[in-house]
Amino acid sequence: MAMLDAVLQVFVTMNGFATSPFVLLVLAFIGAYLGSRAVEVIPFTRRIIERREAQAAAERE
């Protein structure tokens, strides 16, 4: 039961932080950065990006 209390306390604390616009901006930038890194790391999305770049290069020629 103590574990549940700790988890609920974390949610309540984070809810308090989430009401601040500055914290939301920081979280948005962190999420955008991590999202861009994930796209580069995940092989499936990397192949999609490489295909689009190759297609764009072929259309320019």
C-alpha positions as a Python dict, from the first residue, in 0.01 Angstrom:
ca = {
    (1, 'M'): (0, 0, 0),
    (2, 'A'): (294, 231, 62),
    (3, 'M'): (396, 192, -302),
    (4, 'L'): (54, 310, -418),
    (5, 'D'): (74, 608, -184),
    (6, 'A'): (413, 704, -327),
    (7, 'V'): (288, 676, -685),
    (8, 'L'): (-19, 886, -609),
    (9, 'Q'): (197, 1148, -439),
    (10, 'V'): (413, 1172, -752),
    (11, 'F'): (103, 1222, -968),
    (12, 'V'): (-28, 1496, -740),
    (13, 'T'): (311, 1670, -740),
    (14, 'M'): (343, 1648, -1118),
    (15, 'N'): (-9, 1782, -1158),
    (16, 'G'): (98, 2087, -959),
    (17, 'F'): (397, 2138, -1187),
    (18, 'A'): (188, 2084, -1501),
    (19, 'T'): (-29, 2386, -1423),
    (20, 'S'): (271, 2618, -1469),
    (21, 'P'): (312, 2740, -1829),
    (22, 'F'): (692, 2752, -1792),
    (23, 'V'): (709, 2387, -1693),
    (24, 'L'): (482, 2297, -1985),
    (25, 'L'): (714, 2480, -2225),
    (26, 'V'): (1015, 2297, -2088),
    (27, 'L'): (833, 1964, -2118),
    (28, 'A'): (731, 2049, -2475),
    (29, 'F'): (1091, 2121, -2575),
    (30, 'I'): (1212, 1803, -2407),
    (31, 'G'): (941, 1602, -2583),
    (32, 'A'): (1025, 1755, -2920),
    (33, 'Y'): (1393, 1680, -2875),
    (34, 'L'): (1332, 1322, -2765),
    (35, 'G'): (1086, 1272, -3051),
    (36, 'S'): (1338, 1390, -3308),
    (37, 'R'): (1604, 1163, -3158),
    (38, 'A'): (1365, 866, -3160),
    (39, 'V'): (1288, 920, -3529),
    (40, 'E'): (1660, 905, -3607),
    (41, 'V'): (1719, 596, -3397),
    (42, 'I'): (1421, 380, -3496),
    (43, 'P'): (1523, 193, -3815),
    (44, 'F'): (1172, 190, -3967),
    (45, 'T'): (1135, 568, -3955),
    (46, 'R'): (1491, 614, -4076),
    (47, 'R'): (1411, 409, -4388),
    (48, 'I'): (1103, 623, -4454),
    (49, 'I'): (1309, 942, -4428),
    (50, 'E'): (1581, 801, -4654),
    (51, 'R'): (1322, 701, -4917),
    (52, 'R'): (1170, 1049, -4913),
    (53, 'E'): (1512, 1211, -4947),
    (54, 'A'): (1602, 979, -5235),
    (55, 'Q'): (1271, 1051, -5405),
    (56, 'A'): (1322, 1426, -5367),
    (57, 'A'): (1675, 1398, -5507),
    (58, 'A'): (1548, 1196, -5804),
    (59, 'E'): (1279, 1454, -5877),
    (60, 'R'): (1535, 1736, -5875),
    (61, 'E'): (1750, 1563, -6138),
}
